[in-house]
Amino acid sequence: MIKTLFTFLLLIFIVSCSGHYVSTNLDKDNFSNYFSASNVNIYSSEKEIIGSYKLIGSVEGQDCQIKPHHAEPDKINARTQARQQAFAINANGVVFTGCALLGQEELAQLNNSNDARQCHAIVICYAKAYSIEAKPAVND
């Protein structure tokens, strides 16, 4: 009797778990998006770019501090986001033109921005995105 009850309970347990599948974010697109910034080189100015290049457009990245007790907004995160945007428009190089830290006073003046209403402070970085032609290797 105990053996039959144990078998029955085990069967119910196994059947009840069969409809639940493990879901992960291990997706090729997630990896491509996550590492996309590493495919975009940072140049200090256009003069530093070797070879021919073409301006594709402007990009921006931002990092938001939602609550005062959260971590302060990080310029590195904002720059990484800008590089990801550059990669999305087929750029392989960026020249950052500047970053700005906006606190509560500055954000109060931007009350039409949805991001401004959600952030306690925000860092925004701007860059020009370029398509840079790779220079062919020279044979020695």
C-alpha positions as CSV (number, residue, x, y, z in Angstrom):
1,M,0.0,0.0,0.0
2,I,2.8,2.5,0.9
3,K,4.7,1.5,-2.2
4,T,1.6,2.2,-4.4
5,L,1.0,5.5,-2.7
6,F,4.6,6.6,-3.1
7,T,4.6,5.6,-6.8
8,F,1.3,7.5,-7.3
9,L,2.7,10.6,-5.7
10,L,5.9,10.4,-7.6
11,L,3.9,10.0,-10.9
12,I,1.8,13.1,-10.0
13,F,4.9,15.1,-9.3
14,I,6.6,14.2,-12.6
15,V,3.5,14.9,-14.6
16,S,2.9,18.3,-12.9
17,C,6.4,19.4,-13.9
18,S,6.3,18.2,-17.5
19,G,4.6,21.3,-18.8
20,H,7.1,23.8,-17.4
21,Y,10.1,24.5,-19.6
22,V,13.3,26.3,-18.6
23,S,13.5,29.7,-20.3
24,T,16.9,31.4,-20.7
25,N,18.2,34.4,-22.5
26,L,20.8,32.3,-24.3
27,D,19.9,33.6,-27.7
28,K,22.3,34.4,-30.6
29,D,20.8,37.9,-30.9
30,N,21.4,38.6,-27.2
31,F,25.1,37.7,-27.6
32,S,25.4,39.7,-30.8
33,N,23.8,42.8,-29.1
34,Y,25.8,42.4,-26.0
35,F,29.2,42.2,-27.7
36,S,28.4,44.7,-30.5
37,A,30.1,47.6,-28.9
38,S,33.5,45.7,-29.1
39,N,33.2,45.9,-32.9
40,V,33.2,49.7,-32.8
41,N,36.6,51.5,-32.2
42,I,36.8,54.8,-30.4
43,Y,38.9,57.6,-31.9
44,S,39.8,60.8,-30.2
45,S,39.3,62.8,-33.4
46,E,38.8,62.3,-37.1
47,K,42.6,63.0,-37.5
48,E,43.3,59.8,-35.8
49,I,41.4,57.7,-38.3
50,I,43.7,56.0,-40.8
51,G,42.3,55.4,-44.3
52,S,39.1,56.5,-45.9
53,Y,36.0,56.9,-43.8
54,K,32.4,58.1,-44.1
55,L,30.2,59.8,-41.6
56,I,27.1,57.7,-41.1
57,G,25.3,59.7,-38.4
58,S,25.1,60.8,-34.8
59,V,24.5,58.4,-31.9
60,E,24.0,58.9,-28.2
61,G,24.0,56.7,-25.1
62,Q,22.7,57.3,-21.6
63,D,22.9,55.8,-18.2
64,C,20.1,56.7,-15.7
65,Q,20.2,56.8,-11.9
66,I,16.6,56.0,-11.1
67,K,16.6,56.7,-7.3
68,P,18.9,58.7,-5.2
69,H,20.1,55.6,-3.3
70,H,21.0,53.7,-6.5
71,A,24.4,53.8,-8.2
72,E,25.3,57.0,-9.8
73,P,25.0,57.2,-13.6
74,D,28.1,55.8,-15.3
75,K,29.8,57.5,-18.3
76,I,31.2,54.1,-19.4
77,N,27.7,52.6,-19.7
78,A,26.5,55.6,-21.7
79,R,29.5,55.4,-24.1
80,T,29.0,51.6,-24.5
81,Q,25.3,52.2,-25.4
82,A,26.4,54.8,-28.0
83,R,28.8,52.3,-29.5
84,Q,26.0,49.7,-29.6
85,Q,23.8,52.2,-31.5
86,A,26.7,52.9,-33.9
87,F,27.0,49.2,-34.6
88,A,23.3,49.0,-35.3
89,I,23.7,51.5,-38.1
90,N,26.7,49.6,-39.5
91,A,29.4,51.9,-38.1
92,N,32.8,50.6,-37.0
93,G,34.2,53.7,-35.4
94,V,33.0,56.6,-33.3
95,V,34.4,60.0,-32.2
96,F,32.8,61.1,-28.9
97,T,31.9,64.8,-28.9
98,G,31.0,65.0,-25.2
99,C,29.2,63.7,-22.2
100,A,26.9,65.6,-19.9
101,L,25.8,64.8,-16.4
102,L,22.3,66.1,-15.6
103,G,21.2,66.3,-12.0
104,Q,17.8,67.2,-10.6
105,E,18.0,70.9,-11.4
106,E,18.8,70.3,-15.0
107,L,16.3,67.5,-15.3
108,A,13.6,69.7,-13.9
109,Q,14.1,72.1,-16.9
110,L,13.7,69.1,-19.3
111,N,10.2,68.1,-18.0
112,N,9.1,67.2,-21.5
113,S,11.6,64.3,-21.7
114,N,10.3,60.9,-20.6
115,D,13.8,59.8,-19.5
116,A,14.2,63.0,-17.5
117,R,11.0,62.2,-15.5
118,Q,12.2,58.7,-14.7
119,C,15.8,59.5,-13.6
120,H,17.2,61.1,-10.5
121,A,20.4,61.9,-12.5
122,I,21.5,60.9,-16.0
123,V,24.7,60.8,-18.1
124,I,24.3,61.3,-21.8
125,C,27.2,60.8,-24.2
126,Y,27.1,62.0,-27.9
127,A,29.3,60.7,-30.7
128,K,29.7,60.8,-34.5
129,A,29.5,57.3,-36.0
130,Y,31.8,56.4,-39.0
131,S,32.2,53.6,-41.5
132,I,35.9,53.2,-41.8
133,E,37.4,51.2,-44.6
134,A,39.9,48.6,-43.4
135,K,43.3,49.2,-44.7
136,P,44.6,46.1,-46.5
137,A,47.6,44.3,-44.9
138,V,51.0,45.0,-46.5
139,N,53.0,41.9,-47.5
140,D,56.6,42.1,-46.4
